[in-house]
Amino acid sequence: MRGTLLSVTVLLFATSQISGAQAAFRPDPGNAKSEKVVASDLPEEPPLPKGHASLLGGTVTRVDPIRDRLVVRAFGGRDVTIDFDVRTQVMRGATPASIRDVRPGARVYADTIANNGRVFAKSLRLEASSVLGETRGQVLGYDSARGLLKVRDVISSQPINLRVSARTKIRSGEQAGVATDLVNGALVQIDFQGSSEGPSVADSINILARPGSMFTFTGRIAVIDLRDSHLTLYQPPGDTAFEVGLGSLTPNEKLSLKLGTDVVVHAQFDGRRYEARSIELASAPQQ
């Protein structure tokens, strides 16, 4: 209360000083000009440059509403940064949409042009499907009372808030899951739908790994890092890579590992990474 009274006193004192100064330097009302700003006084966006438009399709990985930019992982794997502004037309199928509907995970087609040395979107077309996007990441928290799930996206590393409803399908591997399986640190893959109010709604959640779960990886040793105590396996021909910690192995077991060796790794997911519990030679080399 004392702080509030002090603030009010200071405010009244400052107001009285300003009022006195304004009275001493008040201009002649007859010469006063209106300072009202009307819409016509505001600067208009310049017209877009004319030129050949290129069609680019891919998955949105990041949206920066401050700089009016988005990053699209184009079909083929490269990331493209695209500018947008109020001149950008956003459509979902044949229906007008908003730039707020463009979120990480959404599949989008952009008609782009070169504008001041940057790529600019004349239009963005979202898929007409009700499923807005997909995300893979790690559970940061689940509020069961409000049905709110927070996930750190693996691509953008930004937290995403999603709503889990009674219609959300949850699976844990090959088995049906429940919302209580969404523990902190769990790795998940989520399809979600847009919502005009509040967080997007999770359509389906696949729990890929929970802390404490055991996994078996078969692959070829591509990297051995004894300083950081981990190895990297890859599985040809798709070159799927798995990083596995070696902290639980003995020094002799670590030294016996050889690059290019085909192995079977029994590992436990600890909520941060996969930690090897045992490693054995594969029964037959992979081709």
C-alpha positions as CSV (number, residue, x, y, z in Angstrom):
1,M,0.0,0.0,0.0
2,R,2.9,2.4,0.9
3,G,4.4,1.7,-2.5
4,T,1.1,2.4,-4.3
5,L,0.6,5.7,-2.4
6,L,4.2,6.7,-3.2
7,S,3.7,6.0,-6.9
8,V,0.5,8.0,-6.9
9,T,2.2,10.9,-5.2
10,V,5.1,10.9,-7.7
11,L,2.6,10.7,-10.6
12,L,0.5,13.6,-9.3
13,F,3.7,15.7,-8.7
14,A,5.0,15.0,-12.2
15,T,1.6,15.8,-13.7
16,S,1.4,19.1,-12.0
17,Q,4.9,20.0,-13.2
18,I,4.0,19.1,-16.8
19,S,0.7,21.0,-16.6
20,G,2.5,24.1,-15.4
21,A,5.1,23.9,-18.2
22,Q,2.3,23.4,-20.8
23,A,0.5,26.4,-19.5
24,A,3.6,28.6,-19.8
25,F,4.3,27.4,-23.4
26,R,0.8,26.8,-24.7
27,P,0.5,27.9,-28.4
28,D,-2.1,30.2,-29.8
29,P,-5.2,28.0,-30.4
30,G,-5.9,29.9,-33.5
31,N,-2.6,28.7,-35.1
32,A,-2.8,25.2,-33.8
33,K,-2.8,22.4,-36.5
34,S,-4.4,19.1,-36.2
35,E,-2.0,16.2,-35.6
36,K,-4.6,13.5,-36.2
37,V,-3.2,10.7,-38.3
38,V,-5.5,9.1,-40.9
39,A,-5.2,5.9,-42.8
40,S,-4.2,7.8,-46.0
41,D,-1.1,9.2,-44.1
42,L,0.3,5.7,-43.5
43,P,3.0,4.4,-45.9
44,E,1.8,1.8,-48.4
45,E,3.7,-1.3,-49.3
46,P,5.5,-0.8,-52.6
47,P,4.2,-3.0,-55.5
48,L,6.0,-6.3,-56.0
49,P,8.6,-6.4,-58.7
50,K,7.6,-8.1,-61.9
51,G,9.5,-11.2,-62.8
52,H,9.4,-15.0,-63.3
53,A,7.8,-16.7,-60.3
54,S,9.2,-20.0,-59.0
55,L,7.1,-22.7,-57.3
56,L,8.7,-24.2,-54.2
57,G,7.1,-27.0,-52.1
58,G,8.1,-28.5,-48.8
59,T,7.5,-28.6,-45.1
60,V,7.6,-25.5,-42.8
61,T,10.3,-25.9,-40.2
62,R,10.2,-22.5,-38.6
63,V,8.1,-19.3,-38.7
64,D,9.6,-16.0,-37.5
65,P,6.7,-13.5,-37.1
66,I,9.1,-10.7,-35.9
67,R,11.2,-10.7,-39.1
68,D,8.3,-11.9,-41.3
69,R,10.3,-15.0,-42.5
70,L,9.7,-18.7,-42.6
71,V,12.0,-21.6,-43.3
72,V,10.8,-24.4,-45.7
73,R,12.5,-27.7,-46.0
74,A,12.1,-28.2,-49.7
75,F,11.3,-31.5,-51.3
76,G,14.9,-32.8,-51.7
77,G,16.2,-31.8,-48.3
78,R,17.5,-28.2,-48.5
79,D,16.2,-25.4,-46.3
80,V,15.0,-22.2,-47.9
81,T,14.3,-19.0,-46.1
82,I,11.3,-17.1,-47.5
83,D,10.1,-13.6,-46.7
84,F,6.5,-12.6,-46.5
85,D,4.4,-9.6,-45.6
86,V,0.8,-8.3,-45.9
87,R,1.0,-8.6,-49.7
88,T,1.5,-12.4,-49.4
89,Q,-1.8,-14.3,-50.2
90,V,-2.4,-17.3,-48.0
91,M,-4.8,-20.0,-49.2
92,R,-5.9,-23.4,-47.8
93,G,-7.2,-25.2,-50.8
94,A,-9.7,-22.7,-52.3
95,T,-10.3,-21.0,-49.0
96,P,-8.5,-17.8,-47.9
97,A,-6.3,-18.4,-44.8
98,S,-4.1,-16.3,-42.5
99,I,-0.3,-16.3,-42.1
100,R,-1.1,-17.5,-38.5
101,D,-2.2,-20.8,-40.1
102,V,1.3,-21.4,-41.4
103,R,3.0,-23.3,-38.6
104,P,5.9,-25.7,-38.2
105,G,5.1,-29.1,-39.7
106,A,2.6,-27.7,-42.3
107,R,3.2,-28.8,-45.9
108,V,3.1,-25.7,-48.2
109,Y,3.6,-24.6,-51.8
110,A,5.0,-21.1,-52.3
111,D,5.0,-18.9,-55.4
112,T,8.2,-17.0,-54.9
113,I,10.1,-14.2,-56.6
114,A,13.4,-12.4,-56.1
115,N,12.9,-9.2,-54.1
116,N,16.0,-7.1,-53.0
117,G,18.2,-10.1,-53.2
118,R,15.9,-12.3,-51.1
119,V,13.2,-14.9,-51.8
120,F,9.7,-13.5,-51.3
121,A,6.4,-15.4,-51.2
122,K,3.8,-13.9,-53.4
123,S,1.4,-16.6,-52.3
124,L,1.4,-19.6,-49.9
125,R,-0.9,-22.5,-50.5
126,L,-1.5,-24.9,-47.6
127,E,-2.8,-28.4,-48.1
128,A,-6.6,-28.6,-47.9
129,S,-6.4,-31.5,-45.5
130,S,-7.7,-30.9,-42.0
131,V,-4.4,-32.2,-40.6
132,L,-2.3,-29.1,-40.3
133,G,1.1,-30.6,-39.7
134,E,3.4,-33.1,-38.1
135,T,6.1,-32.7,-35.4
136,R,8.7,-34.9,-33.8
137,G,10.2,-34.0,-30.5
138,Q,10.5,-34.6,-26.8
139,V,7.8,-34.1,-24.2
140,L,8.6,-31.1,-21.9
141,G,5.5,-31.4,-19.8
142,Y,1.9,-32.6,-19.8
143,D,-0.9,-30.9,-17.8
144,S,-3.6,-33.6,-17.6
145,A,-6.1,-31.3,-15.9
146,R,-6.1,-28.9,-18.9
147,G,-5.1,-31.5,-21.5
148,L,-2.1,-29.4,-22.6
149,L,1.1,-30.9,-23.9
150,K,4.4,-29.1,-24.4
151,V,6.8,-30.6,-26.9
152,R,10.3,-29.4,-28.0
153,D,10.4,-29.8,-31.8
154,V,13.4,-31.7,-33.1
155,I,13.8,-29.5,-36.2
156,S,13.2,-26.0,-34.8
157,S,14.1,-26.7,-31.2
158,Q,11.2,-24.5,-30.3
159,P,8.5,-25.6,-27.8
160,I,5.1,-26.3,-29.3
161,N,1.9,-26.3,-27.2
162,L,-0.7,-28.8,-28.2
163,R,-4.1,-29.8,-26.8
164,V,-4.8,-33.5,-26.1
165,S,-8.5,-34.3,-26.4
166,A,-10.7,-37.4,-25.9
167,R,-10.4,-38.0,-29.6
168,T,-6.6,-38.0,-29.7
169,K,-5.3,-41.4,-30.7
170,I,-2.3,-42.4,-28.6
171,R,0.0,-45.3,-29.4
172,S,3.1,-46.6,-27.7
173,G,4.9,-48.7,-30.3
174,E,2.5,-51.3,-31.5
175,Q,0.2,-51.0,-28.5
176,A,-2.5,-48.6,-27.6
177,G,-1.4,-45.9,-25.2
178,V,-3.0,-43.5,-22.7
179,A,-2.3,-39.8,-21.9
180,T,-0.5,-40.8,-18.7
181,D,2.2,-42.3,-21.0
182,L,3.2,-38.7,-22.0
183,V,5.9,-38.4,-19.4
184,N,8.7,-35.8,-19.4
185,G,11.5,-36.8,-21.7
186,A,9.4,-39.1,-23.9
187,L,10.1,-39.0,-27.7
188,V,6.9,-38.5,-29.7
189,Q,5.7,-38.1,-33.2
190,I,2.5,-36.1,-33.5
191,D,0.0,-35.2,-36.2
192,F,-2.0,-32.1,-35.3
193,Q,-4.9,-30.0,-36.5
194,G,-5.4,-26.3,-36.6
195,S,-7.6,-24.4,-34.1
196,S,-8.9,-20.9,-34.5
197,E,-8.7,-20.4,-30.8
198,G,-5.8,-21.7,-28.6
199,P,-3.3,-24.4,-29.2
200,S,-3.5,-26.9,-32.1
201,V,-5.3,-30.1,-31.4
202,A,-3.3,-33.4,-31.5
203,D,-4.9,-35.8,-33.9
204,S,-2.6,-38.7,-33.1
205,I,0.4,-39.2,-30.9
206,N,2.9,-42.0,-31.4
207,I,5.2,-42.5,-28.4
208,L,8.5,-43.6,-29.8
209,A,10.5,-44.0,-26.6
210,R,10.0,-43.4,-22.9
211,P,12.8,-43.0,-20.3
212,G,13.8,-46.4,-19.1
213,S,12.7,-48.2,-22.3
214,M,15.1,-50.8,-23.8
215,F,15.9,-50.9,-27.5
216,T,18.0,-53.1,-29.8
217,F,19.9,-51.5,-32.7
218,T,21.8,-53.4,-35.4
219,G,24.2,-51.5,-37.6
220,R,27.7,-50.7,-38.6
221,I,30.0,-48.6,-36.4
222,A,30.7,-45.3,-38.3
223,V,32.1,-43.2,-35.4
224,I,33.8,-44.0,-32.1
225,D,34.3,-41.0,-29.8
226,L,35.9,-42.2,-26.6
227,R,36.4,-38.6,-25.4
228,D,32.6,-38.0,-25.4
229,S,32.0,-41.7,-24.8
230,H,29.6,-42.4,-27.7
231,L,29.5,-44.2,-31.0
232,T,27.4,-43.8,-34.1
233,L,25.8,-46.6,-36.0
234,Y,24.4,-46.5,-39.5
235,Q,22.2,-48.9,-41.4
236,P,22.7,-49.0,-45.1
237,P,21.3,-48.6,-47.7
238,G,19.2,-45.8,-46.1
239,D,22.1,-44.6,-43.9
240,T,19.8,-44.3,-40.9
241,A,22.1,-43.2,-38.0
242,F,21.8,-43.9,-34.3
243,E,24.0,-42.3,-31.6
244,V,24.6,-44.5,-28.6
245,G,26.3,-43.6,-25.3
246,L,29.1,-45.8,-24.0
247,G,29.2,-44.6,-20.4
248,S,28.0,-47.9,-18.9
249,L,30.7,-50.0,-20.7
250,T,34.0,-51.0,-19.2
251,P,37.3,-49.5,-20.6
252,N,38.2,-52.9,-22.2
253,E,34.7,-53.1,-23.9
254,K,35.2,-49.7,-25.3
255,L,38.7,-50.4,-26.6
256,S,37.4,-53.6,-28.3
257,L,35.1,-51.6,-30.6
258,K,36.3,-51.2,-34.2
259,L,35.2,-48.9,-37.0
260,G,33.3,-50.7,-39.7
261,T,32.3,-53.6,-37.5
262,D,28.7,-54.8,-37.7
263,V,27.2,-55.0,-34.2
264,V,24.1,-55.5,-32.2
265,V,23.6,-52.9,-29.5
266,H,21.2,-53.3,-26.5
267,A,20.5,-49.8,-25.3
268,Q,18.3,-48.0,-22.8
269,F,16.8,-44.6,-23.4
270,D,17.5,-42.4,-20.4
271,G,15.4,-39.4,-21.5
272,R,18.5,-37.7,-23.0
273,R,20.0,-40.3,-25.3
274,Y,20.3,-44.0,-25.9
275,E,22.9,-45.6,-23.5
276,A,24.5,-48.9,-24.5
277,R,24.1,-51.7,-21.9
278,S,25.8,-54.4,-24.0
279,I,27.4,-54.6,-27.5
280,E,28.0,-57.8,-29.4
281,L,29.1,-58.7,-32.9
282,A,26.4,-59.2,-35.5
283,S,26.0,-62.8,-36.7
284,A,26.6,-61.8,-40.3
285,P,28.1,-58.8,-41.9
286,Q,25.8,-56.3,-43.6
287,Q,26.1,-55.7,-47.3
